[in-house]
Amino acid sequence: MGIGAEKLEGAPSKHKPPARPDADLGSIHFSGEDSIDCVNRITQRTFLKQAGQGLASLAVTPAGLAKPLGQVATKANPVATFSIVGFDPRTGDLGVAVQSKFFAVGSVVPWAKAGVGAIATQSYANVTYGPEGLERLTKGQTARETLKALTSIDKDRRLRQLGIVDARGNSASFTGGGCHDWAGHIEKPNFCTQGNILTGKEVVDAMATSFEQSQKKGKGRLCNWLVDALMVGQDAGGDSRGRQSAALLVVRKNGGYAGGNDRFIDLRVDDHKTPIIELHRLLTLHKKIHKHAHEHPPKR
């Protein structure tokens, strides 16, 4: 893998998470002729005040505020999250499980492609890490090579957190020094776990231990190992801000609907008081509906 059997890194930061997103209205200008309904004139100062008040009432920052490579991302709320990226060498399944105090975290963090790899991008998430990372893995780069390539050209990498596992079980994680405390990760064969704005490193420790034990026992499937790791991470403290959403993505060749794609399991809990418990309920339902696929996984 090019790394040791175990690697734990933390990136303590003095930064505190912003309470809510800032309105970025600096590019909006009004001339003396601007008006509303051709009657009431509006000044830039009045507009900024009113628009700012309106934006301040929004409880959620759109995932679209995440910026592509090389662009400042500080206007978006951090995807304060704990996640685990994993690979099952028995079946070839790859996947990501994630929980956050962030609306619809499943629309931002998890990316995966059967036979290629799985990626979690978080903190001030750079969503281009997902598709660009999978493309690099497809071309034969390892998890470590892909991680270095993505972060090296991102001038805002200090704000990013990233976890990658390739289809050979190599893992690599990155925690930028600007991620909000507590932030860190663990890399081991077949999985990596990472988080930011956590109650402490015990969260990623507990997740890693859970996945290792599940893998050693060999009971259940990757989907179980990932969700179980989320549960123990939450029990260990989880996101220091609380809970809101969770997601599970597992890919398998021809594992999707009617064999038309590789999205074997794609479950999202976008807004819930106990998102991991709800995610577990949905997974149980998925197993009942797709019983044959769960009981007869592919063998490598």
Steps between C-alpha positions, in 0.01 A plus 500: 500500500793734548385573856535334836256253641342780698502874466318745725521870437325791664487858386409713801387848407420818685233582247139482607224401256291787368152521646342554160608577142597853402317674219739555213340799332806710426456465125147641498473872418212735441493830317276792579252379238437160656148456634244246609168500314623816324399700808704435813869570459741277688855579601779247519523551875130429551514194275803357678334549836175335393665219306740429782212469745325263264807281455564498873165328549605203288580196713680314223789578267456349149752234411562703185702749705787252508770632269701324231875456512700812572210721609434638846228304679463691827155638407349153542431325827746218570361152450581414862492128477628159593523243225647163417610376158534124461572201278402135541768284334271195510235655273669802345233732643609860565314760699469806721292570809469849645315699768493874556327802652445614144193475281513220239862404557456212254478751215855623569732250667478144353632398157576150374539289188496120487839344436667840541472657845303705750550858619373723781552876459407721795579799724475794255437226248652520155245296309727475196714261705227239441482471120862605442624255760303211350635587157857481630431169673348366177825584322696291749615745764500372858302659779814678622598626156148625439483679833832676441401601149169650611627692800825621345319721246235626742616827658225464763610151605550615858118513525439155350460153639517199272494122526565255215506121471587334169389163363818335630429603858754782515382791713603863531360794698571870524406753769590861427637718778206741462234238584311582817600321819483210565605377161703196398501161334617139511626297202515121500478222241157494333365810673556849630297711738506877539312780669495867589327708768484182707487464876847342482721241335315226686237523224732387219672254737168330576403485133831344402476240774144412399589452133806290583301274729220458246750419227681249721179321600391489136133523589265715300600707199675828436175692541466366856861575586467860383173578678616325819811719495281811475296385798801452727643830380182674607503315832857623554389862459459561129463847353538754782213707356246219494325287238298567187572274201668176401563298186624162379635430152620153397594417142518159334539412133150482348362528853253778426139480386459229234878480477509832318760668717728433800304679776417195709399701808434874492315608815466852634347649811500873428343647815429294811542517877676162504633459146721195559216306659280591206776401259523161672122459461524575129786253461292230671219574256743488207613154610142375502418644160826386340544181699657295224769760426595526866506123556687421178776759458766463234817309587846608397 
